[in-house]
Amino acid sequence: MSESTEAGGADPAPARRSVLRRRRANTPGGRQDKIEVKVTGDEDALLRARAALAGMSVQRLMVTRALSETTAAPVDYEVRRAAWEQACEVRNLLAAIGNNMNQIARNANTDNELPEDFDAAVTATHRAMRRVLDAFGETFGFEGRPG
């Protein structure tokens, strides 16, 4: 238990893990090797500017780019953030549709009457939600899960 909790203080807020920025996975035994790279002042400025645009350190930028198997152009942090916000809006819209369908189903249980296109609407909503979750995984590198 933390000192603040023992003293009657509130628990600190749980740390939020950003999907947009992740640490590299730990490796057994840690990373013991070190590479030193000497650059000119202009190269240093360019590396720092590119790292800032990508939202990462210069070291992480160099390792990520050098070890990447893709030759696609990098996506900067703001583009990635905008894509995340749009994906969240679509997910929230689908969740709202699902809530409306639950209300319709609840009403149908009361009245014993279900709209004739309800099953098709449920199927379409499930299919759309799966596509959104799959797109999350492709874009942001994790498996989407409903919930």
trRosetta pair geometry for C-beta under 8 A, 3 or more apart (Angstrom, degrees):
i j d omega theta_ij theta_ji phi_ij phi_ji
1 5 4.9 -113 179 82 98 128
1 6 5.6 114 118 -56 119 92
2 5 4.8 95 59 5 80 102
2 6 7.1 -147 96 -4 43 87
2 11 7.2 122 32 -127 126 67
2 12 7.1 21 28 -3 172 103
3 6 5.7 -56 -148 38 34 111
3 7 6.1 23 157 -12 68 111
4 7 5.9 -60 -143 44 30 106
4 9 3.5 -64 174 71 86 138
4 10 7.3 -28 139 59 115 39
4 11 7.6 141 94 -106 109 29
4 12 7.1 85 60 -43 146 88
5 8 7.9 103 -179 -23 28 7
5 9 6.2 -81 -71 68 30 76
5 10 7.7 -13 -97 160 69 12
5 11 5.7 25 -86 -82 113 71
17 22 7.6 39 178 -105 101 83
18 21 4.7 23 93 43 128 83
18 22 7.4 -146 84 -62 76 60
19 22 7.6 -9 -154 -51 30 104
19 84 6.9 155 81 -127 121 134
19 140 5.3 15 159 178 119 135
19 142 6.9 -101 -140 10 108 135
20 55 7.2 -30 150 122 108 157
20 77 7.0 78 174 -151 123 85
20 80 6.0 131 -136 124 101 120
20 81 6.2 19 -112 -85 151 77
20 84 6.4 -70 -71 -43 107 159
20 140 7.6 -66 -84 -137 52 110
21 55 6.5 -112 -84 138 113 116
21 56 7.5 172 -130 -87 101 83
24 60 7.8 -165 -36 -125 112 100
26 30 7.5 -43 -162 -97 86 55
27 30 6.5 116 71 -125 84 9
27 31 6.3 85 42 -61 123 75
29 32 6.9 -44 142 -26 99 114
37 62 7.4 -156 16 -155 157 162
39 43 3.7 -123 -179 95 113 126
39 44 5.1 149 97 -58 119 75
39 47 6.7 35 130 -9 176 139
40 43 4.6 96 49 8 76 103
40 44 6.9 -133 95 -7 40 88
41 44 5.6 -52 -147 34 30 115
41 45 6.5 30 154 -18 63 104
42 45 5.8 -54 -149 36 32 110
42 46 6.3 29 153 -17 65 108
43 46 5.7 -56 -146 39 32 111
43 47 6.2 33 155 -19 66 106
44 47 5.9 -55 -146 37 28 110
44 48 6.3 25 156 -16 63 108
45 48 5.9 -57 -146 38 28 109
45 49 6.3 29 155 -19 64 108
46 49 5.8 -54 -145 36 30 111
46 50 6.3 26 157 -15 65 107
47 50 5.9 -57 -146 40 29 107
47 51 6.1 29 156 -19 65 109
47 58 5.0 58 145 -138 110 113
47 61 7.0 161 -170 85 83 139
47 62 7.4 3 -150 -62 122 104
48 51 5.7 -54 -144 38 30 112
48 52 6.3 33 155 -21 64 105
48 58 5.9 -40 -88 -74 58 119
49 52 5.8 -54 -149 35 29 111
49 53 6.5 30 153 -18 63 105
50 53 5.6 -53 -148 36 33 112
50 54 6.3 24 155 -11 66 110
50 61 6.2 127 112 -171 99 154
51 54 5.8 -62 -145 44 31 106
51 56 5.6 -99 -163 82 81 67
51 57 6.0 -19 -173 159 134 18
51 58 4.5 -87 -53 -80 158 55
51 60 7.4 111 -141 60 108 85
51 61 4.3 -115 -99 -25 87 145
52 55 7.5 36 -179 -73 31 33
53 76 4.7 -64 164 -128 89 118
53 77 6.9 -175 162 8 41 94
54 61 5.7 124 58 -105 149 108
54 74 6.0 -41 -101 163 112 139
54 76 6.1 -103 -90 -127 44 62
54 77 6.2 110 175 -39 21 91
55 76 7.4 117 -13 -178 95 65
55 77 3.3 98 -32 -81 127 137
55 80 7.8 -105 19 47 143 132
56 60 4.2 -105 166 88 120 127
56 61 5.3 152 89 -58 112 80
56 64 7.1 35 107 1 166 146
57 60 4.5 93 54 9 84 101
57 61 6.8 -142 94 -8 44 87
58 61 5.6 -54 -148 35 31 115
58 62 6.4 28 156 -18 65 106
59 62 6.0 -57 -150 36 28 108
59 63 6.4 20 157 -12 65 108
60 63 5.9 -58 -144 42 31 106
60 64 5.8 30 159 -20 67 113
61 64 6.0 -59 -142 40 23 109
61 65 6.1 14 164 -11 63 113
62 65 6.2 -60 -141 42 24 103
62 66 5.9 17 164 -15 63 116
63 66 6.0 -61 -139 41 24 106
63 67 5.9 -2 170 3 64 118
64 67 6.6 -73 -139 48 18 93
64 68 6.0 35 160 -47 61 108
65 68 5.7 -42 -141 10 27 120
65 74 7.5 -46 -96 -70 104 127
75 79 5.0 -117 -175 86 92 126
75 80 5.4 111 125 -58 116 93
76 79 5.2 92 60 10 73 103
76 80 7.1 -142 100 -4 36 93
77 80 5.7 -61 -149 40 31 111
77 81 6.1 31 154 -21 68 107
78 81 5.5 -50 -142 36 32 113
78 82 6.3 34 156 -20 65 104
79 82 5.8 -53 -148 36 30 111
79 83 6.4 31 152 -19 63 106
80 83 5.7 -54 -149 36 31 112
80 84 6.4 35 151 -22 64 104
80 140 7.9 115 -168 -100 102 83
81 84 5.5 -52 -150 33 32 114
81 85 6.5 32 153 -18 65 104
82 85 5.8 -53 -148 36 32 110
82 86 6.4 30 154 -16 65 105
83 86 5.8 -55 -148 38 31 110
83 87 6.2 32 154 -19 65 108
83 139 6.0 -143 144 -177 133 141
84 87 5.7 -57 -147 38 29 111
84 88 6.3 30 154 -19 65 106
84 139 7.9 -177 -78 124 65 128
84 140 6.8 78 -97 -81 97 132
85 88 5.7 -53 -148 36 31 112
85 89 6.5 35 152 -22 63 103
86 89 5.6 -51 -150 32 34 114
86 90 6.6 33 153 -17 65 103
87 90 5.8 -53 -150 36 34 110
87 91 6.3 35 151 -19 66 106
87 132 6.8 144 -163 -167 84 91
87 135 6.5 -158 -125 109 118 112
87 136 5.8 134 171 -89 142 82
87 139 6.9 -163 -64 61 152 153
87 140 7.9 -140 58 -23 166 125
88 91 5.5 -53 -145 38 33 113
88 92 6.2 33 155 -19 66 106
89 92 5.8 -55 -146 38 29 110
89 93 6.3 33 153 -21 63 105
90 93 5.6 -52 -148 34 31 114
90 94 6.5 30 153 -16 64 105
90 132 5.5 -166 118 -121 115 127
91 94 5.8 -57 -151 38 31 110
91 95 6.4 33 150 -21 65 106
91 129 7.7 80 -133 -135 70 77
91 132 5.3 160 -84 153 77 142
91 133 7.9 91 -109 -68 112 67
91 136 7.6 36 -66 -60 132 129
92 95 5.4 -50 -146 35 35 114
92 96 6.5 39 152 -21 65 101
93 96 5.7 -51 -151 33 32 113
93 97 6.6 35 149 -19 63 102
94 97 5.5 -48 -149 33 36 114
94 98 6.5 41 150 -20 64 103
94 125 6.5 146 -161 -161 90 84
94 128 5.8 -164 -115 112 127 112
94 129 5.0 157 158 -86 145 85
94 132 6.2 -147 -3 -2 155 156
95 98 5.5 -51 -151 35 34 115
95 99 6.5 39 149 -21 65 101
96 99 5.5 -49 -150 32 35 114
96 100 6.6 37 150 -18 64 101
97 100 5.7 -52 -152 35 33 112
97 101 6.5 35 149 -20 65 104
97 125 5.6 -161 117 -121 121 121
98 101 5.5 -53 -149 35 34 113
98 102 6.5 38 151 -22 65 101
98 125 5.9 148 -79 166 78 140
98 129 7.5 37 -57 -65 128 140
99 102 5.6 -50 -151 31 34 114
99 103 6.7 36 150 -19 64 101
100 103 5.6 -52 -153 33 35 113
100 104 6.5 37 148 -19 66 102
101 104 5.5 -49 -149 35 37 114
101 105 6.3 38 151 -19 66 104
101 118 7.4 133 -149 -157 95 89
101 121 6.5 -174 -107 120 121 115
101 122 6.1 135 -171 -91 147 79
101 125 6.5 -111 -28 -6 155 167
102 105 5.6 -52 -147 37 33 112
102 106 6.3 37 152 -22 65 104
103 106 5.6 -50 -146 34 31 113
103 107 6.4 32 153 -17 63 105
104 107 5.7 -56 -150 39 30 111
104 108 6.2 34 150 -23 65 107
104 114 7.8 86 147 -142 97 72
104 115 6.8 -42 -177 7 130 115
104 118 6.5 -165 127 -120 133 119
105 108 5.4 -52 -145 35 33 115
105 109 6.5 38 153 -23 64 100
105 114 7.5 16 -116 -118 59 106
105 118 7.5 132 -79 -172 79 137
106 109 5.8 -50 -153 30 31 112
106 110 6.9 29 148 -16 61 104
107 110 5.6 -56 -155 35 36 112
107 111 6.1 5 158 6 71 112
108 111 6.2 -67 -133 55 30 91
108 112 7.2 62 172 -119 61 7
108 113 5.9 -120 -137 79 74 42
108 114 4.2 48 -148 -87 143 73
108 115 7.6 -101 -85 -2 124 65
108 118 7.4 14 -62 -91 158 169
109 112 7.5 23 -162 -73 22 48
114 118 5.0 -86 169 20 101 152
115 118 4.6 122 68 -47 84 98
117 120 5.1 -54 -167 45 72 115
117 121 5.8 78 133 -29 85 102
118 121 5.6 -58 -149 36 32 112
118 122 6.4 33 155 -21 67 103
119 122 5.7 -51 -148 33 32 111
119 123 6.4 31 154 -17 64 106
120 123 5.7 -54 -148 38 32 112
120 124 6.2 32 154 -18 66 107
121 124 5.7 -54 -144 38 31 111
121 125 6.3 32 155 -21 65 106
122 125 5.8 -56 -148 36 29 111
122 126 6.4 28 154 -18 64 105
123 126 5.9 -55 -149 36 30 110
123 127 6.3 29 153 -18 64 108
124 127 5.7 -55 -147 38 31 112
124 128 6.2 31 155 -19 66 107
125 128 5.8 -54 -145 37 30 110
125 129 6.3 30 155 -19 64 107
126 129 5.8 -55 -146 37 29 110
126 130 6.4 31 154 -21 64 105
127 130 5.8 -53 -150 34 30 112
127 131 6.6 30 151 -19 63 105
128 131 5.7 -54 -151 35 33 112
128 132 6.5 34 151 -19 66 104
129 132 5.6 -52 -149 35 35 112
129 133 6.3 31 154 -16 67 106
129 146 6.5 40 154 -95 130 112
130 133 5.8 -56 -147 40 31 109
130 134 6.2 33 153 -20 65 107
131 134 5.7 -53 -145 38 30 112
131 135 6.3 33 153 -21 64 105
132 135 5.7 -55 -150 36 30 112
132 136 6.6 39 149 -24 63 99
132 144 7.2 -174 110 -177 64 165
133 136 5.4 -43 -151 27 36 117
133 137 6.7 36 151 -17 63 102
133 144 2.8 -176 -172 115 82 139
133 145 6.9 131 -153 -30 133 13
133 146 6.7 -70 -72 -59 148 67
134 137 5.7 -54 -155 36 35 113
134 138 6.4 31 152 -16 68 106
134 144 6.3 -100 -48 29 27 128
135 138 5.7 -53 -143 39 34 109
135 139 5.9 22 161 -11 68 113
135 144 7.8 28 51 -32 51 149
136 139 6.2 -68 -143 45 22 101
136 140 5.6 -33 180 31 64 115
136 142 7.1 -41 134 70 95 82
136 144 4.2 101 61 -78 122 119
137 140 7.0 -72 -115 57 14 75
137 141 7.2 15 -171 -158 50 3
137 142 5.7 -107 -118 86 68 38
137 143 5.1 25 -109 -111 128 33
137 144 4.9 -107 -38 -15 96 85
